[in-house]
């Protein structure tokens, strides 16, 4: 739903179905921003974030974690400690997200 809203707003969106595929996308595309669900199959969003932030080639790309389940303070702190530049809880309001991204 987030990807559809961003696409309609004029953002070019690439979608990965799991953490492993998200990492593969970085070999082909260098995005301006990554919106990363915390709960991804194969490799969690937090682990993907750590991998990207520990790589000199990708560490400067802003990463925003998104979660509907992990919304407590400890989970948000873990996400930010993994290197994320932001943490948004679901449900995500399209207008708020667009304003935040702009």
Secondary structure, 3 states (H helix, E strand, C coil): CHHHHHHHCCCCCCCCCCHHHHHHHHHHCCCCEEEEECCCCCCCHHHHHHHHHCCCCCCCCEEEEEECCCCCHHHHHHHHHCCCCEEEECCCCHHHHHHHHC
